[in-house]
Amino acid sequence: MTEFSLVLIFLVIVAIIKGVRIVPQGEEWVVERLGKFAGVLTPGLHVINPIFTRVSYKVTTKDIILDVPEQEVITRDNAVILANAVAFIKVTKIDRAVYGIENFREAMRNMVQTSLRSIIGGMDLNQALTSRDRIKSELKLAIADEALDWGLTVKSVEIQDIKPSPNMQDAMERQAAAERERVAVVTEAEGAKQSLILNAEARLEAARKDAEAQMVAAKASAESIKFITEAVQENNASAMFLLGDRYITALQKMSTSENSKVVVMPGDLVGAVKSLVGGK
């Protein structure tokens, strides 16, 4: 075997080794012939021309987790919040993903950031903090069309975190504290007001009951006087006995009082009692 034959055999072996390509599962390779797109190698064994054809790009067909870094976003009411997201995308058109955009990962990341700022910028602070589902759906809709042009499919977009900036959070805490203090003052004032109303109602009810009691006492006194008057007309001795008893009791109280120094007793006690009832 001549040297030329050996060289030729060696070149053939090298060409075969260079031309055999095994594409792993989960990837697709883009091949170019003389600098022009020639096709896509799917998973498995392939043999290409190593002289005129080469593998230009290796693209994963798995779902790609695209982390979107945290960024400051200004809401409609000029509040500053921090928001970040994560997008799940998949390459469905290899040629578009490779030749349609220089770096589809970076392009999608910037697209998500821009769309997120635009969506949150149309909301006020409270809406932005409580509308994760709305932001997520609007964000996916905003980037889906551009992703299709680049040969990508947006599987899902999730808002990882959305929160006020440190300065805004401090201001919100002070505002919440002031609101709690205001509510406490209002509650205390309302309690004092209710207490005054209840006390006034209680005094009014007590006065009403006292008036009713005085009325009842007056009626009872009138009935008693009426009864005594009738008794006096019928029996003067009974009236004299009753008045005399009360007269003596009154004199005893006067004699035991600390302010009383001299008590004058009538000489004719019976005559005094008779004069009270008009007796002779």
Long-range contacts (C-beta under 8 A, 24 or more apart in sequence): 15-50, 15-51, 16-47, 18-50, 19-47, 19-48, 19-49, 19-50, 20-45, 20-46, 20-47, 21-45, 21-46, 21-47, 21-48, 21-55, 22-46, 26-60, 26-61, 26-62, 27-58, 27-59, 27-60, 27-61, 28-58, 28-59, 28-61, 28-94, 29-55, 29-57, 29-58, 29-59, 30-55, 30-56, 30-57, 30-58, 30-59, 30-94, 30-95, 30-98, 31-55, 31-56, 32-56, 37-95, 37-99, 40-94, 40-95, 56-98, 57-94, 57-98, 59-91, 59-94, 59-97, 59-98, 60-91, 61-90, 61-91, 62-90, 63-88, 63-89, 63-90, 63-155, 64-88, 64-89, 64-90, 64-91, 64-105, 66-105, 66-108, 66-109, 66-112, 67-109, 68-109, 68-112, 68-113, 68-116, 69-109, 69-113, 70-161, 71-113, 71-116, 71-117, 72-165, 73-116, 73-117, 73-120, 73-121, 73-128, 74-121, 75-120, 75-121, 75-123, 75-124, 75-125, 75-127, 75-128, 76-121, 76-122, 76-123, 76-124, 77-124, 77-125, 79-124, 79-125, 79-128, 79-164, 79-168, 80-164, 80-165, 80-167, 80-168, 81-120, 81-125, 81-128, 81-129, 81-162, 81-163, 81-164, 81-165, 81-168, 82-161, 82-162, 82-163, 82-164, 82-165, 83-116, 83-120, 83-128, 83-159, 83-161, 83-162, 83-163, 84-159, 84-160, 84-161, 85-112, 85-116, 85-139, 85-157, 85-158, 85-159, 85-160, 86-157, 86-158, 86-160, 87-112, 87-143, 87-154, 87-156, 87-157, 87-158, 88-154, 88-155, 88-156, 88-157, 88-158, 89-147, 89-152, 89-153, 89-154, 89-155, 90-152, 90-153, 90-155, 91-151, 91-152, 92-151, 92-152, 92-153, 93-151, 93-152, 94-151, 95-151, 96-149, 96-150, 96-151, 97-150, 97-151, 97-152, 98-151, 100-149, 100-150, 100-151, 101-150, 104-150, 104-151, 104-152, 107-150, 108-143, 108-147, 108-150, 108-152, 111-143, 111-146, 111-147, 112-139, 112-143, 112-157, 115-139, 115-142, 115-143, 118-142, 120-162, 125-164, 125-168, 128-162, 129-162, 129-163, 129-164, 132-159, 132-162, 135-159, 135-162, 232-277, 236-277, 236-279, 239-277, 240-270, 240-273, 240-274, 240-277, 240-279, 243-273, 243-276, 243-277, 244-269, 244-270, 244-273, 247-272, 247-273, 247-276
